Amino acid sequence: MADQSFLFRFRETLSEIETNLTDGIAAIGLWIMPIPSAVLVANPTVKDLHWSAELAWVAAEIIESLGLP
């Protein structure tokens, strides 16, 4: 009987850990997902348009936040 309650608690603990990790990854993913696209906008803006890096990042963030292609 003690083995069953231990296994039950162990499975419940693993389930909680999985739920917390999944929720955490999902929450962080929404914030970091636009970073590669922003880099792909910012780098050519600096290189081709000769804008400052700060201004290029502002432009990249605006484009990413508006969802412009």
C-alpha positions as CSV (number, residue, x, y, z in Angstrom):
1,M,0.0,0.0,0.0
2,A,2.8,2.4,0.8
3,D,4.4,1.7,-2.6
4,Q,1.2,2.7,-4.4
5,S,0.9,6.0,-2.5
6,F,4.5,6.8,-3.2
7,L,4.1,6.0,-6.9
8,F,0.9,8.1,-7.0
9,R,2.7,11.1,-5.4
10,F,5.7,10.6,-7.7
11,R,3.5,10.7,-10.8
12,E,1.6,13.7,-9.5
13,T,4.9,15.5,-8.9
14,L,6.1,14.7,-12.4
15,S,2.8,15.9,-13.8
16,E,3.1,19.2,-11.9
17,I,6.7,19.7,-13.1
18,E,5.7,19.0,-16.7
19,T,2.8,21.4,-16.5
20,N,4.9,24.2,-15.0
21,L,7.7,23.7,-17.6
22,T,5.2,23.7,-20.4
23,D,3.5,26.8,-19.2
24,G,6.9,28.5,-18.7
25,I,8.2,27.6,-22.1
26,A,4.9,28.8,-23.7
27,A,5.0,32.1,-21.9
28,I,8.7,32.8,-22.7
29,G,8.3,31.6,-26.3
30,L,5.8,34.3,-27.1
31,W,8.3,37.0,-26.0
32,I,11.4,35.6,-27.8
33,M,9.7,34.4,-31.0
34,P,10.0,37.8,-32.8
35,I,13.7,38.2,-32.0
36,P,15.1,36.4,-35.1
37,S,12.8,38.3,-37.4
38,A,13.8,41.6,-35.7
39,V,17.5,40.8,-36.3
40,L,16.7,40.1,-40.0
41,V,15.2,43.6,-40.2
42,A,17.7,45.5,-38.1
43,N,20.9,44.2,-39.7
44,P,20.0,45.2,-43.3
45,T,18.7,48.5,-42.0
46,V,22.1,49.3,-40.6
47,K,24.0,47.9,-43.5
48,D,21.9,49.1,-46.5
49,L,20.2,52.2,-45.1
50,H,23.2,53.3,-43.0
51,W,21.0,54.0,-40.0
52,S,22.4,53.8,-36.5
53,A,22.0,50.5,-34.7
54,E,19.7,52.0,-32.1
55,L,17.3,53.4,-34.7
56,A,17.4,50.1,-36.7
57,W,16.4,48.2,-33.6
58,V,13.5,50.7,-33.0
59,A,12.4,50.2,-36.6
60,A,12.7,46.4,-36.3
61,E,10.6,46.4,-33.1
62,I,7.9,48.6,-34.7
63,I,7.8,46.3,-37.7
64,E,7.6,43.2,-35.5
65,S,5.0,44.6,-33.1
66,L,2.8,45.7,-36.0
67,G,3.3,42.3,-37.8
68,L,4.3,43.9,-41.1
69,P,5.8,41.6,-43.7
